[in-house]
Amino acid sequence: MDPTLVERLAQLRGIGDAYHDYRGDLRHFSLKTKTDILRAMGCSVDDPAALTADLREAEIARFKRLLPPIASARGARAGVELNIPAREFGASLVWTVNLEDGSHYEGVVSTAACPEVWRGEVGGSWITRRRLELPAVLPPGYHELEVKLANVVTRCALVVSPPECFEPAAIVSGRRVWGIAVQLYTVRSRDNWGIGDFGDLKSLIRWLAPHGAGFIGLNPLHALAPADPLRSSPYSASCRHFLNVLYIAVPLVPDFAECARARAAVDDPRFLERLQGLRSASLVDYRGVAEVKFEVLELLFQHFRDRHLNPATDRGQRFRAFVAGGGALLQAHARFDALDQHFRATLATASGWLSWPQEYRDVDGHAARGFAAAHPLQVEFYLYLQWLAHDQLVSAQALARDLGMPIGLYGDYAVGSNPSGSETWVDQNSYRMGAEIGAPPDPLALRGQGWGIPPQDPFVMETQRLQGFVHLIRNNMRYYGALRLDHVMSLFRLWWVAAGDSPTEGAYVHYPLEQLLTVLALESARAACLVVGEDLGVVPDEMRRAMPEFGLYHYKVLLFEKEGGRFRRPDEFVRRALGTVTTHDMPTLRSYWEGRDIDLRRNLNLYPSLEIQSEVVRERDFDRAALLAALDEQGLAPASPATPSEPFTPELANALHMYLARSGTVLVALQIEDLLGMIDPVNIPGTDEEYPNWQRKLTADIEDMLDRRDFDALFADIGQARG
């Protein structure tokens, strides 16, 4: 293996050379790390001839192909970089832009008239990279650029976006908006079936909209694994294109009112007893919830087929239109869920395509398609479930907008998907199963982190003209007035860890930031969806600059907003941001104030050393005092606690929410757990079976919260502070 070739190929495939660690020290990635990641990318690093061929392919894509696979422009003017061979310098170049609407712009320019941005020798040939400035005023859209040079025609995708992501008219006119953040599965009500559902979501909207709330923030609602309900992390989706069908509110399905068998089954005393047990449990019983829901949904599907598909009624035609609109991707997802259920039931396999018999692992293979042909009703059942979930979520957003919410639903887009889910099954070309994404070492995770989520290969993504990303963003934004991108830095770089390596031996792999953000801005404008980028942790300068340029909102957590030994004043918060006191990955406010999270992490043995644990305790003592000082400076100091050693009170939570509400930050989210004064977190990063992550419910029903006069008063104060 030639180290020089490996280093060159690693650079061309986006693998970085070094990074600054949490101490600020510059650390270079080893040759072994780069080799392992290249191997995970499918490169033949162990065969000298194949390695040379891979390098040649990467060099052709980067330097010798006249046009890149995809070019982007923000605003009406577009410029595209061209690789011009020295022999063609001064030749005439004929360009045509084929617009999305079928019209065309065209022109002729000398390559010598295009400004040079780089020159060099590649594989024995001199290349001059020139920038073609297109004089036409281009509308936003997915266009195609066609260039003819020396009688050879080359084409590339040309994405043109508005200058920035979308902002609602209310915000453009100066309104500062507040809302409630909730993990939907944690919601209790007297009507749900043991898990918060889309019916509960409508109840939250009806409660909060009249109080002036502008949005409801949600966890990712991505499709999980119906065949294995215990795979419950919303951040480890089977497929981010589609929805988690456990959120279907069964009694609200129109077929339920028509189906006597289903209503009789639900009215059975034994079934009602099961429902009561599921509702009263302090943790979500995912298996129990799935059993009762699917038991009734199967009856509803049978009724729907008999009543609405044979022959097709208006309702049946709407279902057929939904299925047709979902195309091959929806069909493949339904086929996946049917196959997964089949193998779980017949072979007792673990959920996911990596556990299936080999012949079924090809999404387009004879076995998978043969199964769908032999079991059409099983596949159609999962199409039906996706339709129900889609309709109920669309209906919730429509209700929010009808009730005057300027944003309505504020969704969450996870950074990746489960390695064994349908998203990777369908797109095995771009997902690299021989690696996972994670994070480099930090003070609380000295061995780094591996998240068990396979990365997408940026080289393949560009070759595919980012079509996978386009559809992912589009399929999420269609439901929401705002969308949070988890770990937004992934648009620029991700920490790759090759299989078998420690996360300390990972490296950053870089992505086409400009093109991804252009797609994001275009889809944001088309869906009228504001974009929030979760930019906590180490944020590279490239990302810091790009977010305001493209109109992405920052994500600001009050407890992290410290500078010079104090918390930032409300007037020091950045305007284009969503501000919150805590998040789902942090302790609740009460747990934070009382130090219960420190005790919990110690009991779970999560501190790398006693020294780090002691430092966390010292910092917490300091922060409590600093928070009280910050509140006092704003005239918001609660009567109790008056000192850092006194216990948490609802007055403290209200004061901190008011502190944030006074800020210039456009969006402010109140965590519903902090309104309730809850202790237990919903998730502890770095744990698996040691803690019941993604299961802990709220401590009050929606119906009880509706009657809380103290909540009414707080909402009024928040609204007044927001203006």
C-alpha positions in Angstrom: 0.0 0.0 0.0 1.4 3.4 -1.1 0.9 5.9 1.7 1.1 8.8 -0.8 -1.8 7.3 -2.8 -3.9 6.7 0.3 -3.4 10.3 1.5 -4.3 11.7 -1.9 -7.4 9.5 -2.2 -8.5 10.4 1.4 -8.3 14.1 0.6 -10.4 13.6 -2.6 -13.0 11.5 -0.8 -13.5 14.3 1.9 -11.5 12.8 4.8 -9.9 15.6 6.8 -6.3 15.8 7.8 -6.5 17.1 11.4 -8.8 18.8 13.9 -8.6 20.7 17.2 -9.6 18.6 20.2 -11.5 19.8 23.2 -8.3 21.1 24.8 -7.5 23.1 21.7 -4.6 20.9 20.6 -4.2 20.1 16.9 -4.5 16.4 16.3 -3.6 14.8 12.9 -5.6 11.8 11.7 -3.4 8.7 11.3 -2.8 6.9 8.1 -4.5 3.8 9.6 -7.6 5.8 10.4 -7.7 7.2 6.8 -7.2 3.7 5.4 -9.9 2.2 7.5 -12.4 4.9 6.5 -11.5 4.6 2.8 -12.1 0.8 3.2 -15.5 1.6 4.7 -16.2 3.8 1.7 -15.7 0.8 -0.5 -12.2 1.8 -1.8 -9.8 -1.1 -2.5 -6.9 0.2 -0.5 -5.3 -3.3 -0.1 -4.9 -3.8 -3.9 -2.4 -1.4 -5.5 -4.0 -1.6 -8.9 -7.5 -1.1 -7.6 -6.3 1.7 -5.3 -4.8 3.5 -8.3 -8.1 3.0 -10.2 -10.1 4.5 -7.3 -7.7 7.5 -7.2 -8.0 8.0 -10.9 -11.8 7.9 -10.6 -11.8 10.5 -7.8 -9.4 12.7 -9.8 -11.5 12.6 -12.9 -14.6 13.5 -10.8 -12.8 16.4 -9.2 -10.5 17.7 -11.8 -11.1 16.3 -15.3 -14.9 16.3 -15.6 -15.9 19.6 -17.2 -18.8 20.1 -14.7 -19.5 18.8 -11.2 -22.4 16.4 -10.7 -24.3 19.2 -9.0 -23.8 23.0 -8.9 -25.7 25.5 -6.7 -26.5 29.2 -6.6 -28.1 31.3 -3.9 -30.1 34.2 -5.5 -30.8 34.9 -9.1 -27.2 34.9 -10.4 -25.4 31.6 -10.8 -21.7 30.9 -11.3 -20.3 27.4 -12.0 -16.7 26.2 -11.9 -15.5 24.4 -15.0 -12.4 22.2 -15.4 -10.9 23.3 -18.8 -8.1 21.3 -20.3 -5.2 23.5 -21.4 -5.8 22.5 -25.0 -9.3 24.0 -24.9 -8.2 27.3 -23.4 -9.7 30.1 -25.5 -12.2 27.9 -27.2 -15.9 28.8 -27.4 -18.1 27.3 -24.8 -21.9 27.0 -25.5 -24.1 26.9 -22.4 -27.8 26.2 -22.0 -29.8 26.3 -18.7 -32.8 24.0 -19.0 -35.2 25.4 -16.4 -37.5 23.3 -14.3 -40.5 24.7 -16.1 -39.3 23.6 -19.5 -38.0 27.0 -20.7 -34.3 27.7 -21.6 -31.6 30.3 -21.4 -28.5 29.9 -23.5 -25.3 31.8 -24.5 -21.8 31.5 -25.8 -18.6 32.6 -24.0 -14.8 32.1 -24.5 -13.2 30.0 -21.9 -10.5 32.6 -21.7 -13.1 35.2 -20.6 -14.0 33.1 -17.5 -12.1 34.1 -14.4 -9.5 31.5 -13.3 -9.8 30.1 -9.8 -7.1 27.3 -9.9 -4.7 25.7 -12.2 -2.6 22.5 -11.9 -1.4 19.3 -13.4 -3.5 16.2 -12.9 -2.4 12.8 -14.3 -0.1 14.4 -16.7 -2.6 17.0 -18.0 -2.8 20.7 -17.2 -6.2 21.9 -16.0 -7.3 25.4 -15.5 -10.4 25.8 -13.4 -12.6 28.7 -14.6 -15.8 30.2 -13.3 -18.6 30.6 -15.7 -20.9 33.4 -14.6 -24.3 32.9 -16.1 -25.8 36.2 -17.2 -29.4 35.0 -17.0 -31.6 35.9 -14.1 -32.6 32.4 -12.9 -35.7 31.5 -10.8 -35.4 29.2 -7.8 -35.7 25.6 -8.8 -34.0 22.4 -9.8 -32.6 23.1 -13.2 -30.0 21.5 -15.6 -26.9 23.2 -16.9 -25.7 21.9 -20.3 -22.2 22.9 -21.6 -20.8 22.1 -25.0 -17.0 22.3 -25.5 -15.1 20.9 -28.4 -18.3 19.2 -29.6 -18.7 17.3 -26.3 -21.8 18.0 -24.3 -21.7 17.7 -20.5 -24.6 18.2 -18.1 -25.0 18.8 -14.4 -27.8 19.6 -12.0 -28.1 23.3 -11.1 -30.0 24.1 -7.9 -31.0 27.7 -7.4 -32.5 28.8 -4.1 -33.8 32.1 -2.7 -31.1 34.1 -0.8 -32.3 32.6 2.6 -34.5 30.0 4.2 -38.1 30.9 4.7 -39.4 33.1 7.6 -43.1 33.4 8.4 -44.7 36.8 7.8 -45.4 37.3 11.5 -41.7 37.0 12.2 -40.7 39.2 9.3 -43.0 41.9 10.7 -41.2 41.7 14.0 -43.2 39.3 16.2 -41.3 37.2 18.7 -42.9 33.8 19.1 -43.1 31.3 22.0 -44.2 27.7 22.2 -44.1 24.5 24.1 -41.6 21.6 23.5 -42.9 18.1 24.1 -41.8 14.6 23.5 -45.1 13.4 22.0 -44.8 9.8 23.2 -44.6 11.0 26.8 -47.9 12.7 26.8 -50.6 11.4 29.1 -54.4 11.8 28.5 -57.5 10.0 29.5 -58.2 9.0 25.9 -54.9 7.8 24.5 -53.8 4.1 24.4 -50.7 4.4 26.6 -48.6 6.6 24.4 -49.0 10.2 23.3 -50.6 10.3 19.9 -51.8 12.7 17.2 -55.1 13.1 19.0 -53.2 14.3 22.0 -51.3 16.6 19.7 -54.5 18.2 18.6 -55.5 18.6 22.3 -52.3 20.4 23.0 -52.9 22.7 20.0 -56.5 23.5 21.2 -55.1 24.2 24.7 -52.1 26.4 23.8 -53.1 28.3 20.7 -55.7 30.5 22.5 -53.0 31.4 25.1 -50.9 32.8 22.3 -48.4 30.0 21.7 -47.0 30.1 18.2 -45.7 26.6 17.9 -45.5 23.1 19.5 -42.0 21.6 19.3 -41.9 17.8 18.8 -39.4 15.0 18.9 -38.6 13.3 15.5 -41.8 11.5 14.3 -39.8 9.3 11.9 -40.9 5.7 11.2 -39.4 3.2 13.6 -39.8 -0.6 13.6 -43.4 -1.8 13.9 -42.1 -5.4 14.2 -40.0 -4.5 17.2 -41.7 -1.8 19.2 -38.9 -1.8 21.8 -36.6 -0.1 19.3 -38.0 3.2 20.5 -35.4 5.9 20.1 -36.8 8.6 17.9 -33.2 9.5 16.9 -32.6 6.0 15.4 -35.2 5.8 12.8 -36.0 3.0 10.4 -36.8 5.6 7.8 -36.8 9.4 8.1 -39.0 9.7 5.0 -42.1 8.3 6.8 -43.9 8.4 10.1 -44.1 6.4 13.3 -47.4 4.6 13.0 -47.7 4.1 16.8 -48.8 7.8 16.9 -52.0 7.0 15.1 -55.0 7.9 17.3 -57.1 4.9 16.6 -60.5 6.2 17.7 -60.0 9.2 15.4 -59.6 7.1 12.3 -62.8 7.5 10.2 -63.0 3.8 9.7 -63.3 3.2 13.4 -66.7 5.0 13.5 -67.9 2.7 10.7 -66.4 -0.6 11.9 -68.7 -2.3 14.4 -66.2 -5.2 15.0 -63.5 -2.7 16.0 -65.7 -0.8 18.3 -67.0 -4.0 19.9 -63.4 -5.2 20.4 -62.4 -1.9 22.1 -65.5 -1.9 24.3 -64.7 -5.4 25.6 -64.0 -5.1 29.4 -60.7 -7.1 29.0 -59.5 -4.7 26.3 -60.5 -1.7 28.4 -58.6 -3.1 31.3 -55.5 -3.5 29.0 -55.9 0.2 27.9 -56.2 1.4 31.5 -53.0 -0.5 32.4 -51.1 1.1 29.5 -52.4 4.6 30.4 -51.6 4.3 34.1 -48.0 3.0 33.6 -45.2 5.5 34.4 -43.2 4.3 31.4 -44.4 3.8 27.9 -45.0 0.0 27.3 -44.1 0.0 23.7 -44.8 -3.6 23.1 -48.2 -3.4 24.9 -49.1 -0.3 23.0 -48.2 -1.9 19.7 -50.3 -5.0 20.5 -53.5 -3.1 21.2 -53.1 -0.7 18.3 -52.3 -3.2 15.6 -55.0 -5.6 16.9 -57.6 -2.9 16.1 -55.9 -1.4 13.1 -56.0 -4.7 11.4 -59.7 -4.8 11.8 -60.0 -1.3 10.5 -57.9 -2.2 7.5 -60.1 -5.2 6.7 -63.2 -2.9 6.9 -61.5 -0.2 4.8 -60.8 -2.7 2.0 -64.3 -4.0 2.0 -66.0 -0.7 2.3 -63.8 1.7 0.4 -61.6 -0.2 -2.1 -64.0 -2.7 -3.7 -65.2 -0.6 -5.4 -63.2 2.6 -4.5 -65.2 5.3 -2.7 -63.9 8.9 -2.4 -62.0 7.7 0.7 -60.5 4.8 -1.2 -59.5 7.1 -4.0 -57.7 9.4 -1.6 -55.8 6.4 -0.3 -54.8 5.3 -3.8 -53.7 8.9 -4.6 -51.5 8.9 -1.4 -49.9 5.6 -2.4 -49.3 6.8 -6.0 -47.8 10.0 -4.7 -45.5 8.1 -2.4 -44.0 6.3 -5.4 -41.4 3.5 -5.2 -40.0 4.8 -1.9 -43.3 4.4 -0.1 -43.8 1.0 -1.6 -40.3 -0.2 -0.6 -40.9 1.0 3.0 -44.2 -0.9 3.2 -42.5 -3.9 1.7 -39.8 -3.6 4.3 -42.2 -3.5 7.2 -44.1 -6.5 5.9 -40.9 -8.5 5.4 -39.6 -7.5 8.8 -42.8 -8.6 10.5 -42.8 -11.8 8.5 -39.3 -12.8 9.5 -39.8 -11.8 13.1 -42.9 -14.1 13.3 -41.5 -17.0 11.3 -37.8 -17.1 12.0 -37.7 -15.1 15.3 -35.0 -12.9 13.8 -33.9 -9.5 15.2 -35.7 -6.6 13.5 -34.1 -5.2 10.4 -32.8 -6.3 7.0 -29.3 -7.2 8.3 -30.9 -10.1 10.1 -33.0 -11.4 7.1 -32.0 -14.3 4.9 -29.4 -13.1 2.4 -31.6 -13.2 -0.7 -34.0 -10.6 0.8 -31.4 -8.0 1.5 -31.6 -6.6 -2.1 -34.5 -4.2 -2.2 -34.9 -4.8 -5.9 -34.1 -8.4 -5.8 -36.4 -11.2 -6.9 -37.0 -12.5 -3.4 -38.1 -9.2 -1.9 -40.3 -8.4 -4.9 -41.6 -11.9 -5.0 -42.7 -11.6 -1.3 -44.6 -8.4 -2.1 -46.4 -10.1 -5.0 -47.3 -13.1 -2.9 -48.4 -11.1 0.2 -50.0 -8.0 -1.3 -52.4 -7.4 1.7 -49.5 -7.4 4.2 -47.8 -4.7 2.2 -51.0 -2.8 1.7 -51.6 -2.8 5.4 -48.4 -0.8 6.1 -49.3 1.5 3.2 -52.7 2.1 5.0 -50.9 2.8 8.3 -48.7 5.4 6.7 -51.7 7.0 5.1 -53.5 7.2 8.5 -50.5 8.7 10.2 -50.0 11.2 7.3 -53.6 12.3 7.4 -53.7 12.8 11.2 -50.4 14.8 11.2 -51.5 17.0 8.3 -54.8 17.6 10.1 -53.0 18.6 13.3 -50.9 21.2 11.4 -54.0 22.5 9.7 -55.7 22.9 13.0 -52.7 24.8 14.4 -52.8 27.2 11.5 -56.6 27.6 11.7 -56.2 28.6 15.3 -53.7 31.3 14.5 -50.4 29.7 15.3 -47.8 31.4 13.0 -45.7 28.3 12.9 -47.8 25.5 14.2 -45.8 22.2 14.4 -42.1 22.5 14.9 -40.6 19.2 13.8 -37.2 17.5 14.4 -35.1 15.8 11.8 -32.7 13.2 13.2 -29.0 13.2 12.0 -29.2 9.6 10.7 -31.1 6.3 10.6 -30.7 2.9 12.1 -28.3 0.6 10.2 -31.0 -2.1 9.9 -33.9 0.1 8.9 -35.7 0.6 5.6 -33.8 3.8 4.7 -30.5 2.0 4.5 -32.1 -1.0 2.8 -33.4 1.1 0.0 -30.2 3.2 -0.4 -27.3 0.8 0.1 -25.2 2.7 -2.4 -24.8 5.8 -0.3 -24.9 4.4 3.3 -21.6 3.0 4.4 -22.4 0.1 6.7 -18.7 -0.5 7.6 -18.7 2.7 9.7 -20.7 4.7 12.2 -20.9 8.3 13.0 -20.1 9.7 16.5 -18.1 12.3 18.2 -14.4 12.8 19.2 -13.4 12.6 22.8 -14.6 15.4 25.2 -14.3 15.9 28.9 -17.4 13.7 29.7 -16.6 11.1 27.1 -12.9 10.7 27.0 -13.1 7.6 24.8 -15.3 9.5 22.2 -18.7 8.4 21.1 -20.1 6.0 18.6 -23.8 6.4 17.8 -24.4 3.2 15.9 -25.7 5.2 12.9 -24.1 4.6 9.4 -22.9 7.6 7.5 -23.7 8.5 4.0 -20.8 8.8 1.6 -20.5 12.4 0.3 -18.9 11.2 -2.9 -21.9 9.0 -3.7 -24.3 11.7 -2.5 -22.9 14.1 -5.1 -22.9 11.5 -7.8 -26.6 11.0 -7.1 -27.1 14.8 -7.4 -28.2 14.9 -3.7 -31.5 13.4 -4.6 -31.7 11.4 -1.4 -31.2 14.6 0.7 -33.8 16.5 -1.4 -36.5 13.9 -0.8 -35.6 13.6 2.9 -35.9 17.3 3.6 -39.1 17.5 1.4 -40.8 14.6 3.1 -40.2 16.1 6.5 -41.0 19.8 5.8 -44.4 18.9 4.3 -45.7 18.5 7.8 -44.2 21.4 9.7 -44.0 25.2 9.9 -40.5 24.9 11.3 -37.9 22.1 11.3 -35.0 21.5 13.6 -32.0 19.8 12.1 -30.3 17.7 14.7 -26.5 18.2 14.7 -26.6 20.7 11.9 -22.8 20.5 11.6 -23.4 17.2 9.7 -24.1 19.4 6.6 -20.4 20.2 6.8 -18.6 17.3 8.5 -19.3 14.1 10.4 -17.0 12.1 12.7 -16.7 8.7 11.0 -15.6 5.6 13.0 -14.7 2.6 10.9 -16.0 -0.8 12.1 -13.7 -2.3 14.7 -12.0 1.0 15.6 -12.4 3.0 18.7 -14.2 6.4 18.4 -10.9 7.9 19.4 -9.5 6.7 16.1 -12.2 8.4 14.0 -11.8 11.2 11.6 -13.9 14.0 10.2 -15.4 13.5 6.7 -16.5 16.6 4.9 -19.8 17.1 2.9 -20.8 19.6 0.2 -22.0 22.3 2.5 -22.9 24.9 -0.1 -25.0 22.6 -2.2 -26.7 21.0 0.8 -27.7 24.4 2.2 -28.9 25.6 -1.2 -31.2 22.5 -1.4 -32.3 23.3 2.2 -33.1 26.9 1.4 -35.1 26.0 -1.7 -37.1 23.3 0.0 -37.7 25.7 3.0 -39.1 28.3 0.6 -41.3 25.8 -1.2 -42.7 24.3 2.0 -42.9 27.6 3.9 -40.9 26.0 6.6 -38.5 27.9 8.9 -35.2 26.0 9.6 -33.5 25.7 13.0 -30.0 24.2 13.1 -29.0 22.5 16.4 -25.5 23.9 16.7 -24.5 22.8 20.2 -21.0 21.6 20.9 -18.0 22.2 18.7 -19.2 24.3 15.7 -16.6 24.8 12.9 -16.1 28.3 11.6 -17.5 27.3 8.2 -20.8 26.4 9.8 -20.9 29.5 11.9 -20.6 31.7 8.8 -23.0 29.6 6.7 -25.9 29.6 9.1 -26.7 33.4 9.0 -25.8 33.6 5.3 -28.5 31.0 4.5 -31.0 32.2 7.1 -30.8 29.1 9.4 -31.7 29.8 13.0 -29.3 29.0 15.8 -30.3 26.7 18.8 -29.5 28.4 22.1 -29.8 26.7 25.5 -29.9 29.2 28.4 -27.9 27.0 30.7 -25.0 27.0 28.1 -25.2 30.7 27.4 -22.3 31.8 29.6 -19.6 34.4 29.0 -17.0 35.8 31.3 -18.3 33.9 34.4 -21.9 35.0 34.0 -25.0 34.1 32.0 -25.8 36.3 29.0 -28.3 39.0 29.6 -31.6 38.8 27.6 -30.4 41.6 25.3 -27.3 39.7 24.4 -29.0 36.8 22.9 -28.8 36.4 19.1 -32.0 37.3 17.3 -32.3 34.5 14.7 -32.4 31.6 17.1 -34.6 29.3 19.1 -33.9 29.7 22.8 -34.8 27.2 25.4 -33.8 26.6 29.1 -33.1 22.9 28.7 -33.4 20.1 26.1 -34.5 16.5 25.8 -30.8 15.5 26.1 -30.3 17.4 29.4 -31.6 17.0 32.9 -34.9 18.7 33.7 -34.6 22.1 35.3 -35.5 20.8 38.7 -33.0 17.9 38.4 -30.3 20.4 37.3 -30.9 22.8 40.1 -31.0 20.1 42.8 -28.0 18.2 41.3 -30.0 15.0 40.9 -28.6 14.5 37.5 -25.0 14.5 38.9 -26.1 11.8 41.4 -27.8 9.8 38.6 -24.7 9.9 36.3 -22.5 8.9 39.2 -24.8 5.9 40.0 -24.6 4.9 36.4 -20.8 5.2 36.4 -20.8 7.7 33.6 -18.1 10.0 34.8 -14.6 9.1 33.4 -13.0 10.1 36.7 -13.6 11.4 40.2 -11.7 14.6 39.2 -14.2 15.3 36.4 -17.2 14.5 38.6 -15.8 17.0 41.2 -15.3 19.6 38.6 -19.0 19.2 37.4 -20.1 19.6 41.0 -18.0 22.8 41.4 -19.3 24.2 38.2 -22.9 23.5 39.1 -22.5 25.3 42.4 -21.1 28.3 40.6 -23.9 28.2 37.9 -26.7 28.2 40.5 -25.3 31.4 42.1 -24.8 32.9 38.6 -28.4 32.1 37.6 -29.8 33.8 40.7 -27.5 36.8 40.1 -28.7 37.0 36.4 -32.4 36.9 37.5 -31.8 39.5 40.2 -30.2 41.9 37.7 -33.4 41.6 35.6 -35.7 42.1 38.6 -36.9 38.5 38.2 -35.3 36.9 41.4 -37.8 34.5 42.9 -38.7 34.7 46.6 -37.5 31.1 46.8 -34.9 29.9 46.2 -33.1 32.9 47.5 -29.8 31.1 47.8 -28.1 28.4 45.6 -28.5 25.8 48.3 -32.3 26.1 48.6 -34.5 23.6 46.7 -36.1 24.1 43.3 -39.5 25.9 43.2 -42.0 26.5 40.3 -41.2 30.2 40.8 -37.6 29.6 39.8 -38.7 27.9 36.6 -41.2 30.7 35.8 -38.5 33.3 36.4 -36.0 31.6 34.0 -38.7 31.3 31.4 -39.5 35.0 31.7 -35.8 35.8 31.5 -35.6 33.9 28.2 -38.9 35.4 27.0 -37.5 38.9 27.4 -34.6 38.2 25.0 -34.5 39.3 21.4 -34.4 35.7 20.3 -37.3 35.3 17.8 -38.3 31.8 19.0 -38.5 30.7 22.7 -39.5 27.1 23.7 -40.7 26.1 27.1 -40.1 22.4 28.0 -43.3 20.9 29.3 -41.4 18.8 31.9 -40.0 22.1 33.4 -43.5 23.5 33.7 -44.5 20.4 35.6 -41.4 20.5 37.8 -40.4 17.0 36.8 -37.2 15.3 38.0 -36.5 12.3 35.8 -34.9 12.9 32.4 -36.4 11.4 29.2 -32.9 10.4 27.9 -29.4 10.1 29.3 -26.9 10.3 26.5 -24.3 7.5 26.7 -26.7 5.0 28.2 -28.6 2.1 26.7 -30.2 -0.5 28.9 -28.9 1.1 32.1 -31.7 3.7 31.9 -35.2 3.6 30.4 -34.5 6.1 27.7 -37.5 7.4 25.6 -40.0 5.8 27.9 -40.6 8.2 30.9 -44.1 9.8 30.7 -45.2 13.2 31.9 -46.5 13.4 35.4 -49.9 14.9 34.5 -52.7 14.3 32.0 -53.5 16.9 29.4 -56.9 17.3 31.0 -55.3 18.2 34.3 -52.9 20.7 32.7 -55.9 22.4 31.1 -57.2 23.4 34.5 -53.9 24.8 35.9 -54.5 28.5 36.6 -50.8 29.0 37.3 -50.0 27.9 33.7 -52.6 30.4 32.4 -50.9 33.2 34.3 -47.4 32.1 33.1 -48.5 32.0 29.5 -50.0 35.5 29.8 -46.8 36.8 31.3 -44.7 35.1 28.6 -46.9 36.5 25.9 -46.6 40.0 27.3 -42.8 39.7 27.6 -42.7 38.6 24.0 -44.6 41.6 22.9 
